[in-house]
Amino acid sequence: MDLSNIQFKVNQYHKILENTEQYREDWHASLKEMIINQLEFIVKETGLKAKVEKTTELLHMEAIALSLGHVESGISEKIGDAKRELIKSNGMLVYQQLFNGKILISIVYPFIEGLGKPRQPKNVEIVRPAELKPPFILRHVEEFLKEVIGWEDYDDDVPQPIGFHMGLPKDNDLQNNSQ
């Protein structure tokens, strides 16, 4: 009986388990602090009104988020003579440890409580700890800000060309049709 395929899978499985342990060690040894330091540096240098938040309740499932916080949305619900302000979550960029030690980077979009369902988070990428370097964090923050700006400046209008004769056929189209 040939067990070479099974042995290959067993070896592969053991290697993945070893990798998971290494990824978890990397997170605690240096990666977590590097992410926090990079995000705090970006906030400080750019004046972005944001906080770096840490979620550590579950060991090996920790998260670090660049949060734009919560504010009154400017929209309020009338309740009799009173009104209740609706709160807007301004969005977050999240670095989340996965069960296997890899890091999921995702964007949580802004949303206003009570106005529809929040948009599903955007999964930017999943990386091994050794792959996550400071330039990647800059790229993630840039993408996060692009998505938040797009949400804040939402407009479903597609720019339309304007001007004289925009709906008329071109001169060469008229010549071709008359021949």
N, C-alpha and C positions, 0 to 999 in steps of 0.2 A: 504494500500500500504506500503510495507517494504522498507524503505530508508536506512537501515543499511549499505549496501555496498556503496551507494553513500556518506553517512555521513563519512564512513571510508576514502574514497578517498578525500573528502573535508578536513578532518583533516590532512591527509597526505600532501596534497597540501599546506595548511597553515604552517605546520611544515617545509617543504622545503623552503618556502619563508622566514621564520624566520632564518633558517640555512644560507641562502644566505646572509642576512644582517649581521649575526654574522661572517661569513667567511670574508666578506669585512672589518668589523671592526678589526678582527684579523690581516689581512694583513697590515693595516695602523698602528695599535697599536704596533706590535712587529715583525711580520713575515718578512716583507720586510727588516728591518734592520738586523735581524738575518741572512738572506740569504746573504746579502751584506757583513756583517762582516765575515761570514764563508768563503765565496769565496775569499775575500781579504786576509784573514789569510792564506789560502792554497797557494795563489799566492806568498805571501811574504815568507812563510816558505820553499817553494819548489823551488823558482826561476823560476817558470813557466812564460814564457813571454806571459802574458794575461792581459786583462783589464776587470773590472766589469763595465758593461754599464747598464743604466736604461732608460726605455722607459715609459714616464708618460703622453703622450699626451691625452690618454683616461682614465678618472677616472674609476676605478674598472675594467680596462682591462690592467693594467700595466704589465711590464715585466722587469726581471733582467736577464742579460746574462753574462756568462763568455766567452769572445770573444778572440780568438787567433789572431784576426786582419786580415789584408790584406797585401800581399807582391807581388812583381814581381815574376811571376812563373818561370822565366828562359826560358820560351817559348815565341817566338816573331813571329809576322806575318810580312812577307815581303810585303811592298807596294812600288813597284818601287825600288828605291835605298835606301829607308828608311825602318825602321822596327819599329813595335809597340809592346811593351811588353804586354803580357797578364797578367792580375792580378789574383792572387789566393786568395780566401777567405779561411782562415785556419780552419773555423768551430766555432761553439758556443754551449754552454750548456745553455738552456733557461728555466727560471721559469716564466710562463705566467699565470696571473689571467684569469680565464674563466668567462663567463657571470654569472655563478652561484656562484662565489666566490671560487670555488675549484682551485687548482693549477695544471697546466699541465707542466710536466717536459719533455723536448724534446732535442734531439741532432740534430743540423744542421751540416751536413757533409761538409767537405772542397769541393771546386769546383774551376775550372779554367774557367774564363769567355770565352765564345766563343767555348768551347770544349764540345759539347753535352749539355744535360740538367742536371742540378744539381740533385743529388739523393734526393728522398723524405726524409724529416726529420724523425727521429725515435722517436716515442712517448715512453718515458721510463715508465711513469705512471701518473696517476691523483690522487692527494691526497687532503684531507681536510686540512686546515691550521694547525689544532692541531696535525695532524699526521706527519708533516714535522719537523724532529729533526736534529741536527747537524750530527749524524752518517749517516743519509740518504743522506745528501749533500756530504759527503765523498764518499759514494758508487756511487752517480751520477757522481761525477768528475772522479772517477776511471773508470766507464763505458764509459764516454765521451772520456777519453784519450785512452782507449782500442780501441774504434771505430775509432778515428782519426789516431792512429798508424796503424790500419788495412788498412785504406784508403791510408795513405802515403806509406806503404810497400806492396801495392797491388801486388799480384802474383797469377795467376790462376793455377799454377802448383801444383798438389797434390804430396807430397813427395812420391817418389817411392823407394822401397827397392832395394838395389844394392848388388852385391856380386856374388860369384861363385855358380853355380847351382840354381839360383833363379827361373828359369823357368822350372826346371826339377821336375818330381814327386818325392815324398819322398820315401825312401827305402821300408817302410811298404806298400805303395800304389803299388809298383812293385810286392812285394811278394803276396799281395792279388789278383792281376790280374793274376798272373801266376798259381795260384792254381785251 
